[in-house]
Amino acid sequence: MKNFGPYKGIYELEFKKRDKRNIEIIWGTNGSGKTHVFKAVKWCLYGYDPSPKDKEPREASRKDAWECICGTNKEDQPPPDPYMYVYIWFEDTTRKETKRYLLKRSVRPRSSMAYIVNSTQIDIDCELTENGKTVYNAREKIESILPVAASQFFMFHGEDLRYMSQKHLEHTKKAIELILEAVTFRQGISDLTKIAKEIEKERDYEIRKVGDLSTIVKLKNDVAQKIEENEKDLEKGKEELESTGKGVVRIEEELRSRQKSRMTMSRLDELRKQKSQLEDDERKFLLRRDNLINQLPSIVILPEMIKILGKKQERHEKREKIREHILQLRGRLELADEISKLEECICGHEITEVERRFIKGQQMSIEKEMKKLKSELFEEDPTYYQLRETIASIKSGDPDFETLQKDIVDLNLRIDELDSQIKKVEGHLSGIEEEKIRELAKERDELKKKEGEIEERMRTIERDKKDNEQKKERFIKLIKQREKAYSISTALDDQLDMTSKCIEAFEFVVARLSTLRKEQIMEYSTYFFNGLTNKPEEFEKIQIDDDYNVQVIDSKGNIIYRPGLSTGEREIVALSFILGLKNASEKVAPLILDTFFVHLDESHYSNIIRELPKFADQVILMLTDLEYKNLKERAPESFFESVNHVWKTNRIQAEERSELMLTQEVALHA
Amino acid sequence: MRRKHARPIIMCSTETFRMYNALCTENSGQKKKRTGKREWVFSSRTPAFFLAAAIGIVNDKTVEGKKEKQLTRREYIVNHRCFEAFSQLIKSKFNLKTEQETIDKLVGFQEAGIRELHDEYHKTGKIDFLRIYRDVKSRL
């Protein structure tokens, strides 16, 4: 690995199994970087650090890589060297042919970036080769070798173990389902249920369409019957039309034989029409005459009115004369007043006393005369003007009696003339002949009218027939569609049945698998538990009940619940359960255990040490310096015979980095 | 005693009433146009009333007497197009003030005028409006 977490520069760790040595140890003080080695493996495999606390497996993100590259640095400080990678070489020996894999996961800054300050500025590459050949879908391949779900049973921290020991129920269920890959089944069931619902919906839709098929058939039959009726009506109409046509021809022939009389009749009709028009005109003239008679009284009294107006006018003129005289005197008086106020004359001479007295005398005489005239002035007659206007309006509306009288006389003459002509024509045409012709003509007109009505009725029937035929065609089309829908709904019914059966099969498989796996997990767990517990004679087995409770059964067959177990015992139960799950998953991978010896007592500790090489093909232990010291003191010589490499992690505080090195113990025990 | 309100109906003598019946279609009880030589002259009593009054004024003749028949409604007379001219003439000529006085005077004149019209109708079977018109024109 290069620049992973606190490790600056390149470090290479080899965990290759040799002979029986299948245990690797990495130890160091707290914060020296043990867990980062563990994290590096998980990051390289999955791109993030999966944990049993995760509810669902998730997608790897740049943020996860950014956390790895920053290590113990604060996030806002950019890493000095932005290039990071972890390579893992591993072999798959479970198959006939051993396959060699190289998995590379690396981080580099984006091409355009000079330096990086956050996770958005990095690119992540992942490459997997199988026997030297690139695998295009690396993620899927890794998932097939060691699924994310199962990795939790191969690589776990002491904290995870304690977490599992405290809270079984939900996580037990989840863990078992992970092993069973029940999620896939459940997804399958959910998908199938969705499909079933859709099919059901579609089938219901088709059934609804089919629902009123009988009604449509009935409607179609009704329409067919109507068409038949229309055809009958048309035939009947044709017959009627033929007979009416014959009647018309017969009457026409008869009328033709009376051609001369007919011509006379038409002349007579014309004359009568003219007479009726003239009579209309006469009525109009009479209305005009009434209007003129209404005006006549005003005209008759017009000379009297003019006479009265003449008298009024004389009086009016006399009054006007007096008024004019008064106005003239007023002008003279005003002039005298003006002159009396002047000092000298217009010509420049001074006005003498004699002259002033003369002016005064004049003024007095004018005033006297004015007084006399005013006493003579009488009031204006208000009716004078009204009368004048009325006379003017009567004159303007003078009726044209002469013309009207002449028109009326002319009209009467014309009417008389027409009367004599009519009488003459009537004399030529005998009354009986006229009556016969009129009857024939009337009969012919009625027959023609009837003919027109029959034709109109036939046209309506034709239209009805056409409409009905179109309706019939539509119904036939609809019936075909409904029949198709019926067959579709039947097919959909079959599909729905099949889907339901599939769902049932899936549920059965899940239930069956669950039972089988549960038994398998119980068996493996019990095997590990018997090897690890310090009271093998007291406990008989580990059991998982229907509600996924992990319980311990004692030798008497009693269930011992979690509160009845000590912390160390609970951890042993949890470890056994995890190891049971690991074995049940049928995957092969190294087991990585990170600081999980904390709560164990002497006997449990030695049991684990004894059983540790059997836990998996390859076991990688992460130990604190104290745990490592304990191990060296307490572990039997045989344990160290299984140890392959011992690595020590060191924290160089001054340089803010960690380092990894092979310790001398390797030489001692190797 | 002086009446407070104008009378709504114009009254006339029985003789006058008969003459009007002879000359007008109104109240004749016959809807159809009369056949034969003699025909209705006036379409209603109102134009006959005014023409009779005009002839009475021109001839300066009035007939006084007992008025016991209902001739026409006052509103028909007052709202006729000729009434304004007649009112002005009567008021000016006889120095009258009120409308009722004017109508009373008109009734007196029409009593005389209708007799002349009826005489002519009785003798000739028609009323020669054109002659009346021409007479007036010659006097103007």
Interface residues (C-beta under 8 A of the other chain):
Chain A: D290 L292 I293 N294 Q295 L296 P297 S298 I299 V300 I301 L302 P303 E304 M305 I306 I308 K312 T383 Q386 L387 T390 I394 P399 F401 E402 Q405
Chain B: F42 S43 P47 F50 L51 A53 A54 I55 I57 V58 H80 R81 C82 E84 A85 F86 Q88 L89 K91 S92 K93 F129 L130 I132 Y133 V136 R139 L140
